[in-house]
Amino acid sequence: MLSVKMMGLEMINPVIVSAGPWARGHELMRKALESGAGAVVTESIVSEPYPDVCPRYAYANGGVQNIRIYSAMNMDRWLEELAIVKESNKFGRKGLVIANIMASSPSELGYLARKMEKSGVDAIELGLASPMGEGTEIIGGNEKKTFEFTKAAVSAVSIPVMVKLTQSMNNLTGIVRAIEKAGAAGISAIDTMRCILDVDINTGKPVLPTYGGYSGAPIRPMGLATVAGVAQSTELPIIGIGGIETYENLLEYIMLGASAGGVGTSILLNGYSCITRMINDLEKWLTRKGIDSFEDIKGMSLKELRSFEEIRVEPKYAVAAEECDDEECRKCTDCCLYEAVSHTGKGIMIDQDRCTGCGLCMEVCPENRIKLKWR
C-alpha cells in the first residue's frame, strides 16, 4: 500500500530523509533508516569540506536559518562511513541510500559521482544550489551550467541521478528541460532559500553573521508551487521538499505531482520519531480513504490549478454563518480594507454593499464563522 517507484527503484514508502546534518555518517543514517524511511539522502558530500561554524542555526516562527554549506567530513571519511552502511546491509532495513554531492566544476562532480557509485549507494542527488558561499548567482539557476553539471554526473555512473532544484529560478521550464536533456532520472525540490532570519535592532547585528539557508514550515508554500510547476513541465519523478512536518503536508506534495517527499528540518526540531509517525499516519489515512496506491492521488490537484486569466469572476460577498460573541477577537474587522465588517456588541455585521468578496475575513476567523455567498 505504501510502496512507490522512484527513478526505477522500489521504495517501501514515499517518506525520504532529505540531505542535511541529520544524515551525516553511518550512526545518523542508521537512525534515519530505523525510523522506517523509504530512503535517506546523505548530507552534502564535497571534495574539500569546511569545518562547522558555531553557532550555525537560528530559529524563529517555525523556520530555521542554517549557515552550514555542506558536510564537514572529507570524502575519504564519507567512503568509510558508507562502507559501514553497506557492510551492515543498511542495518537490516530496506530503505534506499542516496548520496548528495556538490562540486565547483562538472569534471569534479563526475569524479565524486563515480566515487559514490563504487561505495554502493542506490542513487545520487546533485546539489546545484547553495544559499551560502556562492553570492547571488547559483549553478542551478543557469540552464547551460545545469546541463553541463548534470550531464557530467549522469555520464559518469550507471545508477540513477536526480537534480535538486532551488526556488530561485527565473526560467523553471528551461532548467527542467536542461535536466531532461542531460539524462537525469529525477528531480527534487526545493533546496533551502537564501535568508537573513533576524536582526537585533538594539545592536544592529544579524542573528547569524552571514546569509544562510531558510527551511521549515514557512517555505512549504514555495516548495508546493515549485513542485507543481515542475510536474507541469516534465514526466520525471519528483521528490517534494520544503516544510513537510505531517502526513498531510506530504500528501499535499503528492497531490501536486510529487512521487515522494523529503523531510529534514522537522527531524532537526522534533527527532527521527517524526518519520515513523508520518509513515503510520499515512497508512491509516490510505486505509480510511480506501486508497490502494499513491498513484491514485498523485497529481490530482494539478487539474484544479488555473492561470490567472482563466479564473472565473464570481460575484460573492461575506456573510456571518454563525453568531459571534467574542468581543476580544477583532481579526475580521482589523483585516477588512473596505470597512465592511464590524462588531456591534451583538455579533458580526457585514455591509454587503461595501464587501468585495475578497475572502480574507473568512480565512482569518479562528472559528470559521464567516462564509462567502453568491450575490
C-alpha positions in Angstrom: 0.0 0.0 0.0 2.8 2.4 0.9 5.3 1.4 -1.7 6.2 3.7 -4.6 8.6 3.6 -7.5 11.2 6.3 -8.0 13.7 6.5 -10.8 13.2 2.8 -11.5 13.9 2.0 -7.8 11.4 0.4 -5.5 10.8 2.3 -2.2 8.9 0.9 0.7 7.2 4.2 1.3 7.4 7.8 0.0 8.9 9.3 3.1 12.5 10.3 2.5 15.1 11.8 4.9 16.5 14.6 2.9 20.1 15.8 2.8 21.2 17.5 5.9 23.1 17.2 9.2 20.6 14.5 10.4 22.2 12.2 7.8 25.9 12.8 8.5 27.7 9.5 8.9 26.6 5.9 9.5 25.2 6.5 13.0 22.7 9.1 12.0 21.9 7.3 8.8 21.2 4.2 10.9 18.7 6.3 12.9 17.1 7.6 9.7 16.7 4.0 8.3 15.5 2.6 11.6 12.8 5.3 11.6 11.3 3.4 8.7 12.1 5.9 5.9 11.8 4.8 2.3 15.2 6.5 1.6 17.9 8.5 3.3 19.9 11.1 1.5 23.4 11.8 2.9 24.5 15.2 4.0 26.1 17.1 1.0 29.5 15.5 0.2 32.3 17.6 -1.3 35.9 17.1 -2.2 37.2 19.8 0.2 35.0 20.2 3.3 34.8 23.3 5.5 34.6 23.0 9.3 31.4 23.6 11.1 31.0 27.1 12.5 29.4 27.9 15.9 26.7 28.9 16.2 25.2 27.7 12.9 21.5 27.6 13.5 18.9 30.2 14.3 15.1 29.6 14.8 12.1 31.9 14.7 8.4 31.5 13.9 8.7 27.9 12.7 11.6 28.5 10.4 15.3 27.7 10.7 18.3 29.5 9.2 21.4 27.5 8.9 24.9 28.6 7.7 26.2 25.1 7.0 27.3 24.8 3.4 28.0 21.1 3.3 29.3 18.2 5.4 32.4 18.9 7.5 33.6 15.3 6.8 36.0 14.7 3.9 35.3 12.3 1.1 37.6 9.6 2.4 35.8 9.6 5.7 32.5 9.5 3.9 33.6 6.5 1.9 34.4 4.8 5.2 31.0 5.7 6.7 29.2 4.5 3.6 31.2 1.2 3.7 29.8 0.6 7.2 26.3 1.2 6.0 26.8 -1.2 3.1 28.6 -3.9 5.2 25.7 -3.8 7.7 23.3 -4.3 4.9 21.7 -0.9 5.8 21.3 -2.2 9.4 18.7 -4.7 8.2 16.5 -2.0 6.7 15.0 -1.8 3.2 15.3 2.0 2.7 17.4 3.3 -0.1 20.7 5.2 0.4 21.2 8.2 -1.8 24.4 10.3 -1.9 24.0 14.1 -2.2 27.1 15.6 -3.9 28.3 19.1 -4.7 31.2 20.4 -6.7 32.6 23.5 -8.3 33.1 22.0 -11.8 31.4 19.4 -14.0 34.5 17.2 -14.0 34.8 17.3 -10.2 31.1 16.4 -9.9 31.6 13.4 -12.3 34.6 12.3 -10.1 32.5 12.5 -7.0 29.6 10.6 -8.6 32.0 7.7 -9.6 33.3 7.5 -6.1 29.8 7.4 -4.6 28.7 4.7 -7.1 31.6 2.5 -6.0 30.6 3.0 -2.4 27.3 1.1 -3.1 24.7 3.9 -2.9 21.5 3.3 -4.7 21.3 6.7 -6.4 22.8 10.2 -6.5 21.4 13.6 -5.8 23.1 16.7 -7.3 23.2 19.8 -5.2 23.4 22.7 -7.7 22.3 25.5 -5.4 23.6 26.7 -2.1 22.3 29.9 -0.5 25.6 30.3 1.3 29.0 31.0 -0.1 28.1 31.5 -3.8 26.9 35.1 -3.9 23.7 35.7 -5.7 24.4 33.5 -8.8 23.8 29.8 -8.5 24.6 26.9 -10.8 21.0 25.6 -10.6 19.6 28.9 -11.9 21.6 28.7 -15.2 20.4 26.4 -17.9 23.8 25.9 -19.6 25.6 25.2 -16.3 22.8 22.9 -15.1 23.0 20.9 -18.2 26.8 20.6 -18.1 27.0 19.6 -14.4 24.1 17.1 -14.7 25.5 15.6 -17.9 28.9 15.1 -16.2 27.4 13.2 -13.3 25.0 11.1 -15.5 27.7 10.1 -17.9 30.0 9.0 -15.0 27.7 6.5 -13.4 25.1 3.8 -14.2 22.9 4.4 -11.1 20.0 7.0 -11.2 20.9 10.7 -10.8 18.5 13.3 -9.7 18.9 17.1 -9.5 17.9 19.2 -6.5 16.3 22.5 -7.6 16.2 25.9 -5.9 13.1 28.0 -5.8 15.3 30.9 -7.1 14.9 30.2 -10.8 14.0 32.7 -13.5 13.1 30.0 -16.0 11.8 26.9 -14.4 10.8 25.3 -17.7 14.2 25.9 -19.2 16.0 24.4 -16.2 13.8 21.3 -16.2 14.4 20.9 -20.0 18.1 21.1 -19.4 17.9 18.4 -16.7 15.9 16.2 -19.0 18.3 16.7 -21.9 21.3 15.8 -19.6 19.7 12.4 -18.9 18.8 12.8 -15.2 16.3 10.3 -13.8 14.5 12.6 -11.4 14.2 16.0 -9.7 14.0 17.0 -6.1 12.7 20.5 -5.0 13.2 22.7 -3.2 16.5 23.4 -1.6 16.8 25.9 1.3 16.1 29.5 0.5 18.6 32.4 0.9 17.8 34.4 4.0 18.7 36.5 6.9 16.4 35.4 9.7 16.6 38.2 12.2 18.4 41.4 13.1 18.8 42.6 16.7 17.6 46.2 16.4 19.5 47.2 19.6 22.9 46.1 18.4 22.3 46.1 14.6 23.7 42.6 14.4 22.0 39.8 12.4 21.3 36.7 14.5 23.9 34.8 12.3 26.8 36.6 10.7 26.2 35.7 7.0 23.4 34.7 4.6 22.0 31.3 5.3 19.5 28.7 4.1 15.9 29.0 5.3 13.9 25.9 5.9 10.9 24.6 7.8 7.2 25.1 7.6 7.3 28.7 6.3 8.8 27.7 3.0 6.2 25.0 2.2 4.1 27.3 0.0 7.1 28.0 -2.1 8.0 24.3 -2.3 4.5 23.4 -3.3 4.4 26.0 -6.0 7.8 24.8 -7.4 6.8 21.2 -7.4 3.5 21.9 -9.2 5.4 23.9 -11.8 8.0 21.1 -12.3 5.2 18.5 -12.5 3.5 20.5 -15.2 6.8 20.7 -17.2 8.1 17.1 -17.1 7.3 13.4 -16.7 10.4 12.9 -14.5 9.6 11.7 -10.9 9.8 14.4 -8.3 10.7 14.5 -4.6 8.9 17.3 -2.9 10.9 19.1 -0.2 10.2 22.0 2.0 8.3 22.3 5.3 7.0 18.8 5.5 6.1 18.2 9.1 3.0 15.9 8.9 1.5 13.3 6.7 -1.0 15.9 5.4 2.0 18.1 4.2 3.4 15.1 2.3 0.0 14.4 0.7 -0.1 18.0 -0.5 3.1 17.5 -2.4 1.9 14.1 -3.9 -1.4 15.7 -5.0 0.6 18.4 -6.8 2.7 15.8 -8.7 5.4 14.5 -6.4 6.2 10.8 -6.1 7.7 11.2 -2.6 8.5 13.8 0.0 11.7 14.8 1.8 11.8 15.6 5.5 14.6 17.5 7.1 14.0 20.4 9.4 11.3 18.5 11.2 13.9 15.9 12.2 16.2 18.7 13.4 13.4 20.1 15.6 11.5 17.0 16.7 13.8 14.0 16.3 13.6 10.9 14.0 10.3 9.8 15.5 8.5 12.2 13.3 9.4 9.9 10.4 7.8 6.9 12.0 4.8 8.8 13.0 4.3 10.2 9.5 4.5 6.7 7.9 2.0 5.3 10.4 -0.4 8.2 9.8 -0.1 7.8 6.0 -1.0 4.1 6.2 -4.0 4.9 8.4 -5.2 7.7 6.0 -4.9 5.4 3.0 -6.9 2.7 4.8 -9.5 5.1 5.9 -9.9 6.5 2.4 -9.8 3.1 0.8 -6.9 4.1 -1.4 -4.6 1.3 -2.6 -1.8 3.3 -4.2 -0.4 6.8 -4.1 -0.7 6.7 -7.9 -4.4 7.1 -7.4 -3.9 10.6 -5.9 -0.7 11.7 -7.5 -1.1 15.0 -9.3 -4.9 15.2 -8.7 -4.6 18.8 -7.6 -2.9 19.9 -10.8 -6.1 19.9 -12.7 -7.5 22.4 -10.2 -4.9 25.0 -11.0 -5.7 27.7 -13.5 -3.8 30.6 -15.0 -4.9 34.0 -13.6 -6.6 34.8 -16.9 -8.7 31.6 -16.6 -10.1 32.3 -13.2 -13.9 32.9 -13.4 -15.0 36.2 -11.8 -17.6 35.2 -9.3 -19.7 37.9 -7.6 -19.7 36.9 -3.9 -19.9 38.6 -0.6 -19.1 37.6 3.0 -21.8 36.6 5.5 -21.8 35.6 9.2 -22.6 31.9 9.1 -22.7 31.8 12.9 -23.2 34.3 15.6 -20.1 35.6 17.2 -20.0 36.8 20.8 -16.2 37.0 21.1 -15.6 40.7 21.9 -11.8 40.2 22.2 -11.2 38.9 18.7 -11.1 41.6 16.1 -9.3 39.7 13.3 -12.2 40.1 10.8 -12.7 43.8 11.4 -8.9 44.6 11.5 -8.2 42.9 8.2 -11.1 44.4 6.2 -9.7 47.2 3.9 -13.2 48.1 2.9 -14.6 48.6 6.4 -17.4 46.1 5.6 -17.1 44.1 8.8 -18.0 45.5 12.2 -18.7 44.3 15.7 -22.0 45.7 17.1 -21.9 44.2 20.6 -24.4 41.6 19.4 -22.1 39.9 16.9 -20.6 40.4 13.5 -22.2 42.7 11.0 -21.2 42.7 7.3 -22.1 45.5 5.0 -22.9 43.7 1.7 -22.6 47.0 -0.3 -19.0 47.5 0.9 -17.9 43.9 0.8 -16.0 42.9 -2.4 -15.8 39.1 -1.6 -12.0 39.0 -1.1 -12.4 36.2 1.4 -9.7 37.3 3.9 -12.1 37.7 6.8 -13.2 34.1 6.2 -9.6 32.9 6.3 -8.5 34.7 9.4 -11.6 33.8 11.5 -10.3 31.3 14.1 -13.8 29.7 14.5 -14.8 29.6 10.8 -17.8 31.7 11.4 -17.7 33.6 8.1 -18.5 32.2 4.7 -18.8 33.5 1.1 -22.1 33.6 -0.6 -23.3 34.3 -4.1 -24.8 37.7 -4.8 
